[in-house]
Structure formats: C-alpha cells, structure tokens
Amino acid sequence: MAVTPAIPRVFGGRPRRIVRVSINLQESFKAYDVRGIVGQSITRESVRATGAAFVDVLDLSGKTVLVGGDMRPSSPEFMDEFADGATARGADVVKIGLISTDELYFACGVLDAPGVTFTASHNPAEYNGMKMAKAGAVPISSETGLFDIRDAAQRYLESGLVALETTGSVSERDILVDYAQYLRNLVDLSSIRPLKVVVDAGNGMAGMTTPAVLGDAVLPALPLDVSPLYFDLDGTFPNHPANPLEPANLRDLQAAVVEQGADLGLAFDGDADRCFVVDEKGDPVTPSAIAALVAEREIARAQADGTEEPVVIHNLITSKAVPELVESLGGRAVRTRVGHSFIKGVMARENGVFGGEHSAHYYFKDFFNADTGMLAAMHVLAALGTQERPLSGLAEKYAPYVASGEINSEIEDKAAAVTRVREALADEPIDVDDMDGTTFTHRTDGWWFNLRPSNTEPFLRLNVEGPDPATMERVRDEVLGLIRQ
C-alpha cells in the first residue's frame, strides 16, 4: 500500500488535506455493506475517506450523522476516523458509542438521522466493516448509493481530501436505555409465566443488550431468569466464532440449556442483529419456524388494528411453510431475494408488517422496517410464556418440512455447475426461476432447492427442503454430486 506524505491537518475551520493512500475499495464494498481485513482491505485512511464520501453523496453537510461500532478492537479507532472524514465535509457527528447493529437502526429511526456502525457481523476477529443507513433507517445498498459512496471515497484516497472552511462538530449520546424501552413497548413480557432462558452472546454485542432488554440492568426486572454465556465483550471471540448459523457454535448453548433445565436458549451473532433459538431439549428451532411464529403474531396484531390483508416478506430460501401459514391466516406473502438491504426495500414498498430470512434476520414494520434479533427473541418469549406447552411442542406446527440447512461448495466454475443441474433435471416436472441464484421446485413431489453464488465468499450455496427426511437427503445428495463433479 503506497502512502504519500500527509500535509499537516489544521483544525479550527482552516483547510486540511488528508493523507492519500492507494487501496482498491472494490475489495471491501459488497452488495449491501462493507467488510474487509483490518489493515489490508479496510484501513484508517479508507474509513476516513468513506466518512467524507458518505456526507458528500448523501448531501449531509450541516446535518447530523450518527456513528457507532461493535466490540471489535479496531472499531473505536475507525469510529474516530469516520467522524474525522464526515466533519471535514461539514457534518455534525453524534457518536452513539458501543452498539449492536439494530441499535443503529433504532437510532436512525427515532432520531431521523443517517448513520454507520462498524462491525463485521459474524466474521472472524481480523475483519471489520460498515453497515450504513439513511435517516429513518432506510437501507443503503449497491442499488441505493453504497457504490456511489465507494467511488467518491476512492477518489478521495487517490487525490486527497480537503476539508471545508467550516467543519462539523462532534458530540456523544447514549441510546441503550431508550432502545431497551422501545423494544419493551413493542412486546410486553411483564405478565408471561416465569421462564428460564440461556443466552449465548458469543462475546458479541448481545452481552450488552441482553441485560438491558431482558434483564434488570437499566429497566425493571421481567419474569425471566437469564443465564449468561460469554457476555464479556471481546472482539477476538475467545470461546467460539460469533456465528450461530454454524452448528458447532451452538453446542455450548445446547448443552447449557439441557444441563440447567432451561425453557429455551438464544444465540446471537457478533453484532446481535440475528437471533437463533434452541428448545428445551437442546434442539435448534429453524429460523423459518421462528419466522412463521412471529408472522402469526404480527398478522394477528395488524388484523386487530384493521389491516385486511397484512403483508409478510420472506426470502426465497425460507421454508414454504412460511407463505403457506401467512396465506392461511388471511395475509399476503411476498417472496424476495436474499439480503437485508433488499428485504427492507420490499418491506417499505409493500407496507409489510414483518419479514423473515432463513439466516435468522427478522424485520419489523414497527422497527423502521429494519432487522432486530432481540425483538424476534421477545416474540418467542411472549408466545412461549403465554401458554403452557414447551417450546418443542409450540414450534412443531411451524416446521412441517425438512430442510438441509445451507451447504457451501467451493467451486471454480459456478455457472457450469448450475448448468449441469439444469440439464440433469430437464425432463422432470420442475419449475425453475432465477430471482436470486436458481430455484428448482418439483411440482408433484413437494421438494425444492436453491443454488446461489455467495455475494461475499467464493462459494455456491445449496438449500434443500423436502416433505420428509428421506426425500430431502436424496435430493441433497444428488445435487451435491452434480455440482461437485
């Protein structure tokens, strides 16, 4: 990485030129966020340039920009650098400090201001990144300005950045109490039966938000006995990766639930915007089943408020049980591609009351169309705590099909692999669509699968669902055999 000598920075309203650095931002700017290896594809200089570009592209000079970050070691420094670039271009930065990603969305919604949080979600410790939102928590993706910000930041890196004559200010604000109270106002847990819940924060941000929302750290106690696992905030993830989508990372939670006789377990990813659920037997409840459970509650609430046909959004790898349930309840199911920024856009366009992804992202109209794992967890607690069945019995009706889970294959020629599958199934009664990757649906045997190239990793992803284990396993194995030839 070539660095030219920096012209000294002078504060107090005088022009300053920021160091110029050679780095290709296409390596870190993805379809709906920014992620890279610290010191290589994401650096202090690139973050500062992005802060300036964020203000310029969104026309935020003289306006407020919110800046926060997670517990990764590089996040505090990156927050400072982003603020430096943003104030250089005239924005007033409000630092909201250590936050979960859904706290950013809450702040952008309540304060009606754009913002950024520094996080790499579930990625390993050497990574960091940025998730951005406009005022009102409106998402920023490659289709709504993210690549414009990238290109403007790239120009600043190559030619230098000169501050405006009048630069912005920096102040601080703590939003944790307001966030916790907001969620409690959406789902009242005060009168549920007592529940024991084990929570695995994975050394991520749920170690801070769980005591605030579900415990008594900042608000009165709820009828919940919360048993913590790995609540110490540590961006090096000393116990296990903060990615509950991988079965190995749920083992400690599963064991603790059984050993402690808990009613359920909750696992959050590093930035705590996703939540995974384990029942009283230690068995994972699929995110699709959680989406169906929450959809039922949100449809009932919307209908009680007079909405005739509440809309629920689901991505194309969510179980077909979700749209079937939605339509049986008088709602309308809308299928969309994978990705939080895209789903938020559909939520707004369709006026959806709720949205669910099989990756355990859950979106709520009452949460600015944004995703929040904590609010989804509260819905599960409310549903469980207002009836007497264990979670395994409650969840059973929401999971009538058998899913493979996401299976990744590292394949050099992904297009050729998909073509092999198409040709092998050409004579079968199958519908094929290409909304996001390629989805194959058997019209008579009740199974479907999706092949989707990853947006962020060198993988071809396979998801299979069937009416029974034998069918799912047969289809899974046949497709894997074709794509891995």
C-alpha positions in Angstrom: 0.0 0.0 0.0 1.7 3.2 -1.2 1.3 6.3 1.1 2.3 9.8 0.2 3.4 12.2 2.9 0.4 13.8 4.6 0.0 17.6 4.7 -0.4 18.5 8.3 -4.0 18.8 9.4 -5.0 22.1 10.9 -8.2 22.4 12.9 -10.4 25.4 13.7 -12.1 25.8 10.3 -8.9 26.1 8.2 -8.5 23.8 5.1 -6.7 20.5 5.7 -5.6 17.8 3.3 -5.8 14.2 4.4 -3.3 11.5 3.6 -3.6 9.9 0.2 -3.5 6.1 0.1 -3.6 3.5 -2.7 -6.2 0.9 -1.9 -8.9 -0.6 -4.1 -12.3 -0.2 -2.3 -13.9 -2.8 -4.5 -12.3 -5.4 -2.3 -14.4 -4.3 0.8 -17.6 -2.7 -0.6 -20.1 -5.6 -1.0 -23.7 -5.6 -2.3 -25.2 -4.3 1.0 -22.4 -3.5 3.4 -18.6 -3.1 3.7 -16.3 -5.8 5.1 -12.6 -6.4 4.9 -9.5 -7.4 6.7 -8.3 -4.7 9.0 -5.1 -3.1 7.8 -5.5 -4.6 4.3 -8.8 -4.0 2.6 -10.2 -1.7 5.3 -7.8 0.9 6.8 -7.9 4.1 8.8 -7.4 6.0 5.6 -10.2 4.2 3.7 -12.6 4.7 6.6 -11.8 8.4 6.8 -12.3 8.8 3.1 -15.6 6.9 3.4 -16.8 9.2 6.1 -16.2 12.2 3.8 -17.9 10.4 0.9 -20.9 9.4 3.0 -21.5 13.1 3.7 -21.0 14.3 0.1 -23.0 11.6 -1.6 -26.0 11.9 0.8 -25.7 15.7 0.9 -25.3 15.8 4.7 -23.1 18.9 5.2 -24.7 20.9 8.1 -26.7 17.8 9.1 -26.3 15.1 11.8 -24.6 11.8 11.2 -24.7 9.0 13.8 -21.5 6.9 14.3 -21.3 3.8 16.4 -19.5 0.4 16.5 -19.2 -3.0 18.0 -16.7 -4.6 20.3 -14.0 -5.4 17.7 -10.6 -3.9 18.7 -10.5 -1.7 15.6 -14.0 -0.2 16.0 -13.1 2.7 18.3 -10.3 3.9 16.0 -12.5 3.5 12.9 -15.3 5.5 14.6 -12.9 8.3 15.1 -11.6 8.2 11.6 -15.1 8.1 10.0 -16.1 11.1 12.2 -13.0 12.9 11.1 -13.8 12.5 7.5 -17.5 13.3 8.0 -16.8 16.5 10.0 -14.2 17.6 7.4 -17.0 17.7 4.9 -19.3 19.7 7.2 -21.5 17.1 9.0 -22.1 17.2 12.7 -21.3 13.8 14.1 -23.1 12.3 17.1 -21.1 9.3 18.5 -23.5 6.7 19.9 -20.7 4.6 21.0 -20.7 0.8 21.6 -23.8 -0.5 19.9 -25.5 -3.6 18.3 -26.4 -3.1 14.7 -30.1 -3.0 15.5 -29.3 -0.1 17.9 -28.0 1.8 14.9 -31.3 1.2 13.0 -33.2 2.3 16.1 -31.2 5.5 16.4 -31.5 6.3 12.7 -35.3 5.7 13.0 -36.0 7.6 16.2 -33.6 10.5 15.6 -34.4 10.6 11.9 -30.7 10.8 11.0 -28.4 8.7 8.8 -25.6 6.7 10.4 -23.0 4.0 10.3 -21.9 1.2 12.6 -18.6 -0.5 12.5 -19.0 -4.3 12.5 -18.2 -7.3 10.5 -21.1 -9.2 12.0 -20.1 -12.9 12.4 -16.8 -12.7 10.5 -13.6 -13.6 12.3 -11.6 -11.2 14.5 -9.3 -9.9 11.8 -12.3 -8.4 10.0 -14.2 -5.2 10.4 -16.7 -3.3 8.2 -19.5 -0.8 8.0 -23.3 -1.1 7.9 -24.9 2.2 6.8 -28.4 3.6 6.9 -30.1 6.8 5.8 -32.4 8.8 8.0 -35.4 6.7 9.2 -33.2 3.6 9.0 -33.7 3.4 5.2 -31.1 0.9 3.9 -28.1 1.8 1.8 -27.1 -0.9 -0.7 -25.3 -1.2 -4.0 -28.6 -0.1 -5.7 -29.2 2.9 -3.4 -25.9 4.7 -3.1 -23.4 2.4 -1.5 -21.3 2.1 -4.6 -21.5 5.9 -5.2 -20.1 6.3 -1.7 -17.3 3.8 -2.6 -16.4 5.6 -5.8 -16.3 9.0 -4.1 -14.2 7.6 -1.3 -11.8 6.1 -3.9 -11.4 9.5 -5.5 -10.5 11.0 -2.1 -7.9 8.2 -1.5 -6.3 8.9 -4.8 -6.4 12.7 -4.9 -6.6 13.7 -1.3 -9.3 15.2 0.8 -9.6 18.9 1.6 -11.8 19.9 4.4 -14.4 22.7 4.1 -13.7 26.1 5.6 -16.4 25.4 8.2 -16.1 21.9 9.6 -18.7 20.0 11.7 -18.8 19.2 15.4 -18.6 16.0 17.4 -20.8 15.1 20.3 -21.9 12.0 22.2 -25.2 10.3 23.1 -26.0 7.0 24.8 -29.1 5.3 23.3 -29.1 2.0 25.2 -31.9 2.8 27.7 -34.1 4.3 25.0 -33.5 1.3 22.8 -34.4 -1.2 25.6 -37.6 0.7 26.5 -38.7 1.0 22.9 -38.5 -2.8 22.4 -40.3 -3.5 25.7 -43.1 -1.2 24.5 -43.5 -3.3 21.3 -43.6 -6.7 23.1 -44.9 -6.7 26.7 -43.2 -9.5 28.7 -44.3 -8.4 32.1 -47.1 -10.8 32.5 -45.8 -14.0 31.0 -45.2 -17.1 33.1 -41.6 -17.3 34.5 -39.1 -18.6 32.0 -35.5 -19.7 32.4 -33.5 -18.7 29.3 -29.8 -19.3 28.5 -28.3 -16.6 26.2 -25.1 -17.2 24.3 -23.8 -13.7 23.3 -20.6 -15.2 21.7 -18.6 -12.3 23.3 -20.6 -10.0 21.0 -22.9 -7.1 21.5 -25.7 -9.2 22.9 -23.6 -9.3 26.1 -24.6 -5.6 26.5 -28.1 -5.5 25.0 -29.5 -8.7 26.7 -29.1 -7.4 30.3 -30.6 -4.1 29.2 -33.6 -5.5 27.4 -34.3 -8.9 29.1 -32.6 -8.2 32.4 -32.7 -5.5 35.0 -29.5 -3.6 34.1 -31.4 -0.4 33.1 -35.1 -1.2 33.4 -37.3 -3.1 36.0 -36.9 -6.9 36.0 -39.0 -9.2 33.9 -40.2 -12.7 34.8 -37.1 -14.1 33.1 -34.2 -15.9 34.7 -31.4 -15.2 32.2 -28.3 -17.4 32.4 -25.4 -15.8 30.5 -22.9 -17.5 28.3 -19.9 -15.4 27.0 -21.3 -12.0 27.9 -17.8 -10.4 28.1 -17.4 -8.1 25.1 -14.4 -9.4 23.3 -13.9 -8.9 19.6 -11.2 -11.6 19.4 -14.0 -14.2 20.1 -12.1 -16.4 22.6 -14.8 -19.0 23.1 -16.2 -19.7 19.7 -16.9 -17.7 16.5 -20.0 -15.4 16.8 -21.8 -17.2 14.0 -24.7 -19.3 15.3 -25.6 -20.3 11.8 -22.8 -22.9 12.1 -24.0 -25.9 14.2 -20.7 -26.2 16.0 -21.1 -22.7 17.5 -24.4 -23.7 19.2 -23.1 -26.7 21.1 -22.3 -24.8 24.3 -25.7 -23.3 24.3 -27.4 -26.6 23.7 -25.5 -28.3 26.5 -26.3 -25.5 28.9 -30.0 -25.5 28.2 -30.2 -29.2 28.9 -27.9 -29.1 31.9 -29.8 -26.2 33.5 -33.3 -27.4 32.6 -34.0 -24.1 30.8 -37.1 -23.4 28.8 -35.1 -22.3 25.8 -31.8 -20.9 24.6 -31.0 -17.8 22.5 -27.8 -17.3 20.5 -26.8 -14.0 18.9 -24.2 -13.2 16.2 -21.4 -10.8 16.8 -23.4 -7.6 16.1 -26.5 -9.0 17.7 -28.8 -8.4 14.7 -29.5 -12.1 14.3 -31.0 -14.5 16.8 -31.1 -18.3 16.8 -33.3 -20.3 19.1 -32.8 -23.7 20.9 -35.7 -25.5 22.5 -35.8 -27.1 25.9 -34.3 -30.4 24.5 -31.3 -28.5 23.1 -32.6 -28.9 19.6 -32.3 -25.9 17.2 -35.6 -24.4 16.1 -35.2 -23.4 12.4 -35.2 -19.7 11.6 -38.0 -20.4 9.2 -40.1 -21.8 12.1 -39.3 -18.7 14.1 -40.3 -16.5 11.1 -43.7 -18.3 10.9 -44.3 -18.0 14.7 -43.6 -14.3 14.6 -45.5 -13.8 11.4 -48.6 -15.3 13.0 -48.3 -12.9 15.9 -47.7 -9.8 13.7 -50.6 -10.8 11.4 -53.0 -11.1 14.3 -51.9 -7.7 15.7 -52.2 -6.0 12.3 -55.7 -7.5 11.8 -56.8 -6.3 15.2 -55.7 -2.8 14.1 -57.9 -3.1 11.0 -55.4 -4.2 8.3 -57.4 -6.5 6.0 -54.5 -8.4 4.3 -51.2 -7.9 6.3 -48.2 -8.5 4.1 -45.3 -10.7 5.3 -42.0 -10.7 3.4 -39.9 -13.9 3.1 -36.7 -14.6 1.2 -36.6 -17.4 -1.4 -34.7 -19.9 0.8 -37.2 -19.6 3.7 -39.3 -22.7 4.2 -42.5 -22.8 2.1 -44.3 -23.3 5.5 -44.0 -19.5 6.0 -46.0 -18.4 2.9 -48.5 -21.2 3.4 -49.1 -20.1 7.0 -49.4 -16.5 6.1 -52.0 -17.1 3.4 -54.0 -19.5 5.7 -54.2 -16.6 8.2 -55.5 -14.1 5.7 -52.2 -12.4 5.0 -50.3 -12.0 1.8 -46.8 -13.5 1.4 -44.3 -11.7 -0.8 -41.2 -13.6 -1.9 -37.9 -11.7 -2.4 -34.2 -12.2 -2.8 -31.7 -12.7 0.0 -30.1 -9.7 1.7 -31.1 -7.3 4.4 -31.0 -4.1 2.3 -33.1 -5.6 -0.4 -35.7 -7.0 2.0 -36.0 -3.7 3.8 -36.8 -2.0 0.5 -39.5 -4.5 -0.2 -40.9 -4.1 3.3 -41.3 -0.4 2.7 -42.7 -0.8 -0.8 -45.2 -3.4 0.2 -46.0 -1.9 3.6 -45.1 -5.3 5.1 -45.8 -5.9 8.8 -43.0 -8.4 9.2 -40.2 -10.1 7.2 -38.1 -13.2 7.8 -35.0 -14.7 6.4 -33.7 -18.2 6.8 -30.4 -16.7 8.0 -32.3 -15.5 11.1 -32.7 -11.9 10.2 -36.2 -10.7 11.2 -37.7 -7.3 10.0 -40.5 -5.4 11.6 -42.6 -2.5 10.4 -42.7 -1.2 14.0 -38.9 -1.2 13.9 -38.5 1.1 10.9 -38.6 -1.9 8.5 -35.3 -2.9 9.9 -34.0 -6.2 11.3 -33.6 -6.9 15.0 -32.8 -10.3 16.6 -33.7 -9.1 20.0 -37.3 -8.2 19.1 -37.7 -11.6 17.4 -36.5 -13.2 20.6 -39.0 -11.2 22.6 -41.8 -12.5 20.4 -40.7 -16.1 21.0 -40.6 -15.5 24.8 -44.1 -13.9 24.6 -45.5 -16.8 22.6 -43.9 -19.4 24.9 -44.8 -17.6 28.1 -48.5 -17.1 27.4 -49.2 -20.8 27.1 -48.1 -24.0 28.9 -46.5 -26.1 26.2 -42.7 -26.5 26.0 -41.1 -24.7 23.0 -40.6 -28.0 21.2 -44.4 -28.5 21.2 -45.2 -24.9 20.4 -42.8 -24.8 17.4 -43.8 -28.2 15.9 -46.7 -26.7 13.8 -44.4 -24.1 12.3 -41.9 -26.7 10.9 -43.8 -29.3 8.8 -41.0 -29.8 6.3 -37.4 -31.0 6.5 -34.5 -28.6 5.4 -30.9 -29.3 4.7 -29.6 -26.1 6.0 -27.1 -24.1 3.9 -24.4 -26.2 2.3 -21.4 -24.4 0.8 -19.3 -25.8 -2.0 -16.2 -24.0 -3.2 -16.4 -24.4 -6.9 -14.3 -22.6 -9.6 -17.0 -22.5 -12.3 -20.3 -21.9 -10.5 -22.3 -21.3 -13.7 -21.2 -24.6 -15.2 -22.2 -26.4 -12.0 -25.7 -24.9 -12.2 -25.9 -25.8 -15.9 -25.2 -29.4 -15.1 -28.1 -29.4 -12.6 -30.4 -27.9 -15.1 -29.5 -30.4 -17.8 -29.9 -33.4 -15.4 -33.4 -32.2 -14.4 -34.6 -31.2 -17.8 -37.1 -34.0 -18.2 -38.6 -33.6 -14.6 -41.8 -31.7 -13.8 -39.9 -28.9 -12.3 -40.4 -25.1 -12.3 -37.2 -23.0 -12.4 -36.7 -19.4 -11.6 -33.7 -17.1 -11.4 -34.8 -14.5 -8.8 -31.6 -15.0 -6.7 -29.4 -17.8 -7.9 -31.6 -20.6 -9.3 -34.5 -22.3 -7.6 -35.8 -25.7 -8.7 -39.3 -26.7 -7.5 -40.8 -30.1 -8.1 -44.5 -29.7 -8.9 -45.6 -33.2 -7.7 -43.0 -34.5 -5.1 -43.1 -31.4 -2.8 -39.4 -30.6 -2.7 -37.4 -27.6 -3.8 -33.8 -26.4 -3.7 -31.9 -23.2 -4.4 -28.4 -22.8 -5.8 -27.0 -19.3 -5.1 -23.5 -17.9 -5.6 -22.3 -16.1 -2.4 -22.1 -12.3 -2.6 -19.2 -12.2 -0.1 -17.4 -15.6 -0.3 -16.2 -18.0 -3.0 -19.0 -20.5 -2.6 -22.0 -21.9 -4.3 -24.7 -22.2 -1.6 -27.3 -25.0 -1.6 -30.5 -25.1 0.3 -32.9 -28.0 0.0 -36.3 -28.6 1.5 -38.5 -31.8 1.3 -41.6 -33.3 2.8 -39.6 -35.9 4.8 -36.0 -36.6 5.7 -35.5 -39.3 3.0 -36.7 -37.1 0.2 -34.6 -34.1 1.3 -31.5 -36.3 1.7 -31.9 -37.9 -1.7 -32.3 -34.5 -3.4 -29.4 -33.0 -1.4 -27.0 -35.8 -2.3 -27.9 -35.9 -6.0 -27.5 -32.1 -6.4 -24.2 -32.1 -4.5 -22.9 -34.9 -6.7 -23.7 -32.9 -9.8 -22.2 -29.6 -8.7 -19.1 -31.1 -7.2 -18.1 -33.2 -10.3 
